[in-house]
Amino acid sequence: MPPVLAVVDKEGNYEGVLARRWIMRSKNLDPSVTKVETLMRPAPAVKEEESVSRAASLMIESNIRELPVFNGDKLAGVISDEDIIHGVVMTEWGNTKIEEIMFEKPFVVEEDDSVGNVLSLFRTQEISHAPVVKVGKPVGMVSIQDIIDNFFQPTKRRKRGERIGEKTDVLSAPVKNIMSTPLITVSPGTSLRDAEKKMHDFNVSSLVIVREGKVIGIVVKRDFLELIAQPEMERPMLTVQFSVKDLKINEVQRNLIIKNFDSFRKRYEKALELGTLFVHIKTHGTNFKGEPLVYCRLNLRTVKGSFFSSAEGWGPEETFRLALDRIEKQVLRSKGFEKDPEFARTYLRRIYFPSTDF
């Protein structure tokens, strides 16, 4: 049961990959007539001599978690996100506590919240998982795939004679009807090595971090990948990595985005030391005078801590600038900067006197 297959043409040339989960999720397709090319994706290739950081970076950029590995021009094998994560946590890095990489204070939903409300939360916050709670206690997990599997790709067809008006409004159904149980949790002191093993043993892509019965954080596989994708530790610099979905960014817009980031980097690179700004930009598909409504999510991971922000706006460069401003305010409020006179002045100027030069 390999998780992914490489797809080649009649001459044996690499074309793309086909993941097992893509087939399992294609419930509305007739497997007797559906061709492989319908579900395959053109995944970027990795060379055997390239680092796992490079492979993790390509997975993030392409949103594909299984990549072909080449020895010269010959297809040598396939590497998955699980392969990379498992390999890296078996090193000394695996002793790191999960609380050091978790997303703190994650969004949670009540078990009686509607599926429609959860979908709205996933869309606006650009997340794919949320712990489900009952009177503050975690009782399950809901993901975008749970919603797709239960409502948008039903395994049963409507029975003959059943009227459309008699069907339940799926978006008003309570999330407790589709959540996954039991909830897989770990304590904040759990090592990354033990956390990865638990994800593998229970075949889950996320873990909830609980302290005294309360949800305090969440970790998904992408969090592991983002850390692994960071540059080598001996390169003391801030870098940026983009993931763009359903949106074309022209050269002018890209240059403005890079210019904003370079300005941020000059101000904070020395203080933050090593780090990577992960940028995810997508369109909500709504246009206004030719400009797409854009959602931008930023995740700045540094040796001094992690910072998260998001923004919506018209046009990618303006939305990125707004999200970056929010990241900068978080950086200036963090413990590493609050007592530094130089950054205290910057904080006051950015937060309270944006138009004042002092």
C-alpha positions as CSV (number, residue, x, y, z in Angstrom):
1,M,0.0,0.0,0.0
2,P,2.4,2.7,-1.1
3,P,1.1,6.2,-0.2
4,V,2.1,7.6,-3.6
5,L,2.9,6.4,-7.2
6,A,5.1,8.1,-9.8
7,V,3.3,8.5,-13.1
8,V,5.3,8.1,-16.4
9,D,4.4,8.3,-20.1
10,K,4.8,5.5,-22.6
11,E,8.5,6.3,-23.0
12,G,9.1,6.2,-19.2
13,N,9.4,9.9,-18.8
14,Y,8.2,11.3,-15.5
15,E,4.8,13.1,-15.7
16,G,3.7,13.5,-12.1
17,V,2.5,11.7,-9.0
18,L,-0.7,10.0,-7.8
19,A,-1.4,9.8,-4.1
20,R,-3.5,7.1,-2.5
21,R,-5.6,9.7,-0.6
22,W,-6.5,11.5,-3.8
23,I,-8.1,8.3,-5.1
24,M,-9.9,7.6,-1.8
25,R,-11.3,11.1,-1.8
26,S,-12.6,10.9,-5.3
27,K,-15.9,9.1,-4.4
28,N,-17.9,10.6,-7.2
29,L,-15.6,9.2,-10.0
30,D,-16.2,5.8,-11.6
31,P,-13.0,3.9,-11.0
32,S,-13.7,1.6,-13.9
33,V,-13.4,4.4,-16.5
34,T,-11.5,7.2,-14.7
35,K,-8.0,7.6,-16.1
36,V,-4.9,8.2,-13.9
37,E,-4.3,11.6,-15.6
38,T,-7.5,12.8,-14.1
39,L,-6.1,12.7,-10.6
40,M,-2.3,13.0,-11.0
41,R,-0.5,16.2,-10.2
42,P,2.8,17.6,-11.7
43,A,4.9,17.5,-8.5
44,P,8.3,19.2,-8.5
45,A,11.3,16.8,-8.6
46,V,14.0,16.5,-5.9
47,K,17.6,15.3,-6.6
48,E,19.1,12.7,-4.3
49,E,21.9,15.0,-3.3
50,E,19.6,17.8,-2.2
51,S,18.9,18.5,1.5
52,V,15.7,17.5,3.2
53,S,15.2,21.3,3.9
54,R,15.0,21.8,0.1
55,A,12.5,19.0,-0.2
56,A,10.4,20.4,2.6
57,S,10.5,23.8,1.0
58,L,9.2,22.4,-2.3
59,M,6.4,20.6,-0.6
60,I,5.2,23.8,1.0
61,E,5.5,25.8,-2.2
62,S,3.6,23.2,-4.3
63,N,1.1,22.0,-1.6
64,I,2.0,18.5,-2.6
65,R,3.3,16.2,0.2
66,E,4.9,13.5,-2.0
67,L,7.7,14.3,-4.4
68,P,9.7,12.2,-6.9
69,V,13.4,11.8,-6.2
70,F,15.8,11.6,-9.2
71,N,19.4,10.3,-9.5
72,G,20.5,12.3,-12.5
73,D,17.7,11.7,-15.1
74,K,16.6,8.4,-13.5
75,L,13.6,8.2,-11.2
76,A,15.0,6.7,-8.0
77,G,12.1,6.9,-5.7
78,V,9.5,9.0,-3.9
79,I,9.8,11.0,-0.6
80,S,6.8,12.0,1.5
81,D,6.3,14.6,4.3
82,E,6.2,11.7,6.7
83,D,9.5,10.4,5.5
84,I,11.1,13.8,6.0
85,I,9.5,14.5,9.4
86,H,10.4,11.0,10.7
87,G,14.0,11.2,9.5
88,V,14.5,14.6,11.1
89,V,12.9,13.9,14.5
90,M,15.2,10.9,14.9
91,T,18.1,13.4,15.2
92,E,18.8,15.5,18.2
93,W,16.2,18.0,17.1
94,G,13.6,15.4,18.0
95,N,14.3,16.1,21.7
96,T,12.7,19.6,21.3
97,K,9.4,20.0,23.3
98,I,6.3,20.3,21.2
99,E,5.3,23.5,23.0
100,E,8.2,25.3,21.2
101,I,6.6,24.8,17.8
102,M,2.9,24.6,18.6
103,F,0.4,27.2,17.4
104,E,-0.7,28.8,20.7
105,K,-4.3,29.6,21.6
106,P,-5.8,27.9,18.5
107,F,-9.2,28.5,17.3
108,V,-11.7,26.1,18.8
109,V,-15.4,25.4,18.0
110,E,-18.2,24.3,20.2
111,E,-19.8,20.9,19.5
112,D,-23.1,22.5,18.7
113,D,-21.6,25.0,16.3
114,S,-22.9,24.6,12.7
115,V,-20.9,23.3,9.9
116,G,-21.5,26.6,8.1
117,N,-19.8,28.5,10.9
118,V,-16.9,26.2,10.9
119,L,-16.5,26.5,7.2
120,S,-16.5,30.3,7.6
121,L,-13.8,30.0,10.3
122,F,-11.6,27.8,8.1
123,R,-12.0,30.3,5.2
124,T,-11.3,33.5,7.0
125,Q,-8.4,32.2,9.2
126,E,-7.0,29.9,6.5
127,I,-6.9,26.9,8.7
128,S,-7.9,23.3,8.1
129,H,-8.3,21.8,11.6
130,A,-10.0,23.0,14.8
131,P,-10.4,21.2,18.2
132,V,-14.1,20.7,19.2
133,V,-14.9,21.5,22.8
134,K,-17.9,20.9,25.1
135,V,-18.1,23.3,28.1
136,G,-14.4,24.1,27.6
137,K,-13.3,20.5,27.5
138,P,-11.8,19.0,24.2
139,V,-14.0,16.2,22.8
140,G,-13.0,15.9,19.2
141,M,-11.4,17.3,16.1
142,V,-13.0,18.6,12.9
143,S,-11.1,19.2,9.6
144,I,-12.0,20.5,6.2
145,Q,-11.7,16.9,5.0
146,D,-14.4,15.8,7.5
147,I,-16.8,18.3,6.0
148,I,-15.9,17.2,2.4
149,D,-16.3,13.5,3.2
150,N,-19.6,13.9,5.0
151,F,-21.4,16.5,2.9
152,F,-19.8,17.4,-0.4
153,Q,-18.8,13.8,-1.4
154,P,-21.6,11.7,0.1
155,T,-21.3,8.0,-0.3
156,K,-25.0,7.5,-0.7
157,R,-27.2,8.9,-3.4
158,R,-30.6,10.4,-2.7
159,K,-33.3,7.7,-2.7
160,R,-35.9,7.6,-5.4
161,G,-38.9,9.7,-4.5
162,E,-37.0,11.8,-1.9
163,R,-37.6,15.5,-2.4
164,I,-34.8,18.0,-2.4
165,G,-36.7,20.2,0.0
166,E,-36.8,17.3,2.5
167,K,-33.0,17.1,2.7
168,T,-31.3,18.4,5.8
169,D,-29.6,21.8,5.4
170,V,-26.0,20.4,5.7
171,L,-24.5,23.8,6.7
172,S,-26.8,24.1,9.7
173,A,-25.9,20.6,11.0
174,P,-24.0,20.6,14.3
175,V,-20.3,19.9,14.0
176,K,-20.5,17.1,16.6
177,N,-22.1,15.0,14.0
178,I,-19.0,14.8,11.8
179,M,-16.1,15.4,14.2
180,S,-13.4,12.8,14.6
181,T,-13.1,11.0,18.0
182,P,-11.3,10.2,20.1
183,L,-9.2,13.4,20.1
184,I,-5.5,12.7,20.0
185,T,-3.7,14.9,22.5
186,V,-0.2,15.4,24.0
187,S,1.2,17.4,26.9
188,P,3.3,20.5,26.2
189,G,6.4,18.7,27.4
190,T,6.2,15.9,24.8
191,S,9.2,15.6,22.5
192,L,8.8,16.1,18.8
193,R,10.0,12.5,18.4
194,D,7.2,11.1,20.6
195,A,4.7,13.5,19.0
196,E,5.6,12.3,15.5
197,K,5.3,8.7,16.6
198,K,1.8,9.3,18.0
199,M,0.7,11.0,14.8
200,H,2.0,8.0,12.9
201,D,0.5,5.4,15.2
202,F,-3.0,7.0,15.1
203,N,-2.7,8.0,11.4
204,V,-3.6,11.7,12.1
205,S,-2.2,14.9,10.7
206,S,-2.6,17.0,13.8
207,L,-2.2,16.9,17.5
208,V,-3.9,19.0,20.2
209,I,-1.7,20.1,23.1
210,V,-3.6,20.0,26.4
211,R,-2.7,21.3,29.9
212,E,-5.0,20.5,32.8
213,G,-7.8,19.6,30.5
214,K,-7.6,22.8,28.5
215,V,-6.6,23.3,24.9
216,I,-3.4,25.4,24.7
217,G,-2.1,24.7,21.3
218,I,-2.2,22.7,18.1
219,V,0.4,21.2,15.8
220,V,-0.1,20.0,12.2
221,K,2.4,18.3,9.9
222,R,3.0,21.6,8.1
223,D,4.4,23.1,11.3
224,F,7.1,20.4,11.2
225,L,7.8,21.0,7.5
226,E,8.1,24.8,8.0
227,L,10.8,24.3,10.6
228,I,12.6,21.8,8.5
229,A,12.4,24.1,5.5
230,Q,14.2,26.9,7.2
231,P,17.8,27.6,5.9
232,E,20.8,26.0,7.5
233,M,21.5,27.2,11.0
234,E,24.9,28.7,10.0
235,R,23.1,31.3,7.8
236,P,22.1,34.1,10.2
237,M,19.5,35.8,8.1
238,L,15.8,36.2,7.6
239,T,14.4,34.6,4.4
240,V,10.9,34.6,2.9
241,Q,9.0,31.7,1.2
242,F,5.9,32.2,-0.8
243,S,2.9,29.9,-1.4
244,V,0.4,31.4,-3.9
245,K,-2.9,29.8,-4.7
246,D,-5.5,30.8,-7.4
247,L,-3.8,34.1,-8.0
248,K,-1.3,35.6,-10.5
249,I,1.2,38.1,-9.1
250,N,2.9,40.2,-11.7
251,E,6.5,41.4,-11.6
252,V,5.6,44.9,-10.3
253,Q,3.5,43.4,-7.4
254,R,6.2,40.9,-6.6
255,N,8.8,43.6,-6.5
256,L,6.7,45.7,-4.1
257,I,6.2,42.7,-1.8
258,I,9.9,41.9,-1.8
259,K,10.7,45.6,-1.1
260,N,8.4,45.6,1.9
261,F,10.0,42.4,3.2
262,D,13.5,43.7,2.6
263,S,12.7,46.8,4.7
264,F,11.4,44.6,7.5
265,R,14.5,42.4,7.3
266,K,16.9,45.3,7.6
267,R,15.2,46.5,10.8
268,Y,14.9,43.2,12.5
269,E,17.4,40.7,11.0
270,K,20.1,41.3,13.5
271,A,17.8,41.0,16.5
272,L,15.7,38.0,15.3
273,E,18.8,36.3,13.9
274,L,17.8,33.1,12.0
275,G,14.3,32.9,10.7
276,T,11.9,32.4,7.8
277,L,8.7,34.3,6.9
278,F,6.2,31.9,5.3
279,V,3.7,33.7,3.1
280,H,0.5,32.1,2.0
281,I,-1.6,34.2,-0.5
282,K,-4.8,33.2,-2.1
283,T,-7.9,34.9,-3.6
284,H,-11.4,34.7,-2.4
285,G,-12.6,35.0,-6.0
286,T,-14.4,38.3,-5.6
287,N,-13.4,41.2,-7.8
288,F,-13.7,44.9,-7.3
289,K,-12.8,47.1,-10.3
290,G,-10.5,44.4,-11.6
291,E,-8.7,43.8,-8.2
292,P,-9.1,40.4,-6.5
293,L,-10.1,40.2,-2.9
294,V,-6.9,38.7,-1.4
295,Y,-6.3,36.8,1.8
296,C,-2.7,36.8,3.1
297,R,-1.5,34.7,6.1
298,L,2.0,35.1,7.5
299,N,4.0,32.8,9.8
300,L,7.3,34.2,11.0
301,R,9.4,31.5,12.6
302,T,12.6,32.6,14.2
303,V,15.0,31.5,16.9
304,K,13.4,34.2,19.1
305,G,9.9,32.9,18.7
306,S,7.1,32.5,16.2
307,F,4.6,35.1,15.1
308,F,1.4,34.8,13.1
309,S,-0.9,37.3,11.3
310,S,-3.4,37.5,8.5
311,A,-5.1,40.2,6.5
312,E,-7.7,40.7,3.7
313,G,-7.5,43.4,1.1
314,W,-7.7,44.4,-2.5
315,G,-4.5,43.4,-4.3
316,P,-1.7,41.1,-3.1
317,E,0.9,43.8,-2.4
318,E,-1.3,45.9,-0.2
319,T,-2.7,42.9,1.7
320,F,0.8,41.6,2.3
321,R,1.9,45.0,3.6
322,L,-1.0,45.1,6.1
323,A,-0.3,41.6,7.3
324,L,3.4,42.4,7.7
325,D,2.6,45.5,9.7
326,R,0.7,43.3,12.1
327,I,3.6,40.9,12.4
328,E,5.9,43.8,13.1
329,K,3.7,45.0,16.0
330,Q,3.7,41.5,17.4
331,V,7.5,41.4,17.2
332,L,7.8,44.8,18.9
333,R,5.5,43.6,21.7
334,S,7.4,40.4,22.3
335,K,9.6,39.8,25.4
336,G,12.8,40.1,23.5
337,F,12.1,43.7,22.5
338,E,9.9,45.3,25.1
339,K,12.9,46.4,27.3
340,D,15.2,47.4,24.4
341,P,15.3,51.3,24.2
342,E,15.9,51.2,20.4
343,F,12.9,49.0,19.7
344,A,10.8,50.7,22.3
345,R,11.1,53.9,20.3
346,T,10.2,52.0,17.1
347,Y,7.2,50.4,18.9
348,L,5.8,53.8,20.0
349,R,6.2,55.2,16.5
350,R,4.6,52.3,14.8
351,I,1.7,51.9,17.3
352,Y,0.9,55.3,18.5
353,F,2.6,57.9,16.2
354,P,2.7,56.3,12.7
355,S,3.2,59.8,11.1
356,T,5.7,61.2,13.5
357,D,9.4,61.1,13.0
358,F,11.3,61.1,16.4
